[in-house]
């Protein structure tokens, strides 16, 4: 019935309902891969539209009742909605960008659209409230609901187990990456698509759930202020959306990638990629980031894992596998190993709200999901005297006695991000200043997910748990509070890092 280039491993049918061939349109419910480029979900929806000779309708919605909903997160997502609406309209696709004006106001919209659809296609994102939301929608949908994974270079279910170290995961992906690089999403699935034009949505649907206003999509502060969300977390200076993501990627590859290896740990070097917010909100595909780096490096797939032309092998080494420059390989270590390691934990460990979790699964957001050795050493030192204890209000306000830590928190408050190396130190100090490790975890999640543009994400959540020992090993000597958890200090950071300009910009 359908000819689709989407790999089966990236596709899940979430209910037992049929495809209704006489429906009015194919519905793509865009919830995580919020872009029109390098998007397997959109590619699948286009294939269905062509196979059934029905128009394509794209629903991109934003609710206001999710935890940590704020001007910052909403503005970034809405910027992308505006980009997508323009691009879809130019391709002759009916886009419905819906921003919920009050908690619960959007209830029923998906059902009303699905009632007229042939099939519903949506994104497969294994984190935050999205798995539960999709599971509920699949139970209620009157037609087939398919979920498509566009998260990374590897399908999130390519592995059959949760990896506990970066090296073990690296060995795995080095063994299988070749086959998945050969099945990449189309750069622009709409470019050559000949789709039947869609009629406007029924008046009853458009009246009850109107598309976002031009003012809101255009960035009007008053329109954003009218929404019932947290207005104390201001929009970040950077613009969201696929257009801004593409510009940031181009700047990174042209200007910062050559010095990424040497400069990434030094805040003053300005060598960080700056891509994590766009990857988180789905405005940028990992495939597109990889393609841009590969083009610059003259990458050839036949060089994979062949040191100096030798026999390919998954060595687990961080260097040399791609046959690219050291800086490019260092960036891909972050993009593939560390980012997709987090997705592995969520895809195979988290509950989707559609049944009991098997006994072997551990929810990656639970404290108990830490390695046994980490739980043991943290428990042993839980009653150790802390040099200082700060309530979350003081931490949120960057009101500690540590100048470097305060600067990293101010960066988070202003910019919605923390420099990667300092983000690790930021977490280690919260552990040191909290009554218990559990309290430290709660504080890190609250501050990260409230203020960080890349919060509420498998990657940043894994970074928080790394502070407490996930993906790490025991380190000596054993210390107060930390036990054998890896220790980091501001004094060491001050000696090792180039921080003068950073502190001048952010320190209190």
Secondary structure, 3 states (H helix, E strand, C coil): CCCCCCCHHHEEECCCCCCCCCCCEEEEEECCCCCCECCHHHHHHHHHHHHHCCEEEEEEEECCCCCCCEHHHHHHHHHHHHHHHHHHHHCCCEEEEEECCCCCCCCCHHHHHHCCEEEEEEECCCCCCHHHHHHHHHHHCCCCEEEECCCCCCCCCCCCCCCCCHHHHHHHHHHHHHHHHCCCCCCECCCCCCCCCCCCCCHHHHHHCCCCCHHHHCCCHHHHHCCCCECCCCCCCCCCCHHHHHHHHHHHHHHHHHHHHHHCCCHHHCCCCCCHHHHHCCCCCHHHHHHHHHHHHCCCHHHCCCHHHCCCCCCCCCCCCCCCCHHHHHHHHHHHHHHHHHHHHHHHHCCCCCCCCCCCCCCCCCHHHCCHHHHHHHHHCCCCCCCCCCCHHHHHCCCCCCHHHHHHHHHHHHHCCCCHHHHHHHHHHHHHCCCCHHHHHHHHHHHHHHHCCCCCCHHHHHHHHHHCCCCCCCCCCCECCCECCCCCCHHHHHHHCCCHHHHHHHCC
